[in-house]
Amino acid sequence: MFDSLDEELKATMHTCETRPGGWQTLQIDSGTWGDADLPALVEWSRAPACVADVSDSSLALVTGLDTTGQRWQAWLNLDIAARLLAEEPEDLEDQLLWLDTPEFHEAVRHKHAELDAEIPTDAEGAITWAAAAGIPVTPETTMIEELLRSHEAFAEDLLSTLLDQLGFPQAAQPSPEP
């Protein structure tokens, strides 16, 4: 699949982590890859895959898809996601003024509660996806739920930890520079 990409798109891809068993984490520049490309990747690789749409290292929406079409999604860093997804009033004139109102903070609390209520389902979906990927380790659902509720500052670190906790082989450590 990646061999068929044009050189300009290939130039936007960077290997982040390599894990034993052929598992790879790639970073692709914004706007060149997304959730809609996931089915083609799964079909090409004949293996479950996931994509994390990371925003400024502080937030990510992770979507996984297995070979049967089972899909799961989870937000990494609910606090930021709730602020981003909080429902704005229809008559909003100035978003900057809205951000400092009690109504905004209530909307954020409401959205955070909605997202938090989805975490058990998100965690189960991630575990099922990992099992479909042939990962032999059975992760603790509570550990995955804790991670999905984490306040870790960097979404990339949360994603790597999520893969670790799901039982994927540990990422290869880069060799020290000479």
N, C-alpha and C positions, 0 to 999 in steps of 0.2 A: 504494500500500500504506500509506504513512504518513498519507495524507489520511483513510483510513478508521479510524484509531486514535482512541480517545476522548481528550478533552482532558487528563485526568489522566495518561495514559501519554505523550502528546505533551510534557507539562511535564517529563518525566524525560529528554528528549532534548536534547543540545547538540551543535552542530557543532564539531568539533575542527579538521579540516583539509578544505580543498577543493582538489582537484587538477584541472588542465585535463582536458577530455574528459568532465566530468560525474562524476568519481570523488569520493566524499565519505567522510569518516571521522566517524562519529557516536559520541558517548559517551552511553550509556544507563545509568541508575541500576541498581544491582545488583538482580537478581531479576526484572527486567521483560523481559529478552530473553536468548536463549541459543542454543546449538547446534541445538536442536530447531526453532527458528524459521527457520533458514537455508534449508531447501528452499523455503519459502513466499516468502522474499525473492528467491531465484534465479528462481523461477517468475514472480513479479511483475515483476522487472526484466528478465527474459530475458537476464541477464548473470551471469557468475561473481561470487560474493561471498564474503566471509569475516567471521568474528566472532572477536574476541579476548576471552576471559574473563580480565580483569585483576584480580589480587588485591593490594590495597594498593600498587599501582605497582611491586611487586617481582617479580611472577610473572605470566605469561600463558600460556594455552593457546589457540593460534590454530588455527581450523578453517576450511578453504576448501572450497567446493563449486562445481563448474562446471555448465553447463547439461545435461551428459550424465550427471550424477550422480557423477562422479569426485570423491572427497573426499581431503583431506590434512589432517594435523594436525602441529603442532610446538609444543614448549614453548619459551618464552623465559625464560631464566635457569635453566639446568639445576641449579645448586647448590641453589637454593630448591626446585625441583620434586623433586629427589631426597630432600631432607629431608622434604618433605610426603608423598611417596609411598612412603617406605621401609616395608618390611613389618614390622609390629609382631608380637611374639610373641603367641600365642593366650592365654597366661596372664598377660598384662600387667595389673598392678593399678594402677600409678601412672605415668601418661605422663610427668610431670615428672621422675621418677627415671630413667626409661628414656632420656631425652634426654642424659644425662650418662654413659652406659655405653659401654664398648668395643663391645658388641654393636650398639648403635644406630649408632655411627660405621661399623661394618662393613656394616650394612644400607644405610646411605646410600651408601657406596662402591659397593656392589653395584648399587643402583638407578641411581646416576649412570652406571655402566658400561653398564647396559641402555639407558638413555635416549641416551647418547652413540652407541651402536651403531646406533640408529635414525636418527641425523642425516642420513646420506647419502640415505636413502629419503625423509625429511621434506623435504630440500632439493630433491630431484627432483620431489616432489609439488607443492611451491610453484612451481617453475619451470614445470611443466606447466600448473598452474592459471593462472599469469600469461599463458602463451601462449594458453590458451583464452579469456582475457579480451581478446585482441587486442593484447597488449603486444608491440611489434615488437623491442624490445631483447632480446638473448639474454644473460642474466646468467651469470656464472661460477659454477659449482656450488660451487667451493671458497670463494668469497666468501660465499655463502649459508650454507655449513656453518660458516664462521668466526663469522658473526653468530649462528647458533643455539647456538654454544658461548660466546658473549660473556658477560662478567660485568658488563655495563652495569647500573647501579643501577635505572634506570627502565624498566619494561616498555613503557610508552607510547613512549619514545624508540626502543627496539628495534623495535617494530612499525612505526613511521614509517620507520626505516632499512631494515627488511626490504622494505617497499613500494618505497622508493627503489632498492634493489639489485635488486629484481625487474624494474625498468625502468618502473614507473608514473611518469607525469609528476610532476615536483617539486611539492610543495605550495606553494600561493600564500602568499607572505609577508604577514603582516598589515601594513596600512598603519600608519605611525607615528602615535601619538596627537598631536593638535594641542596 
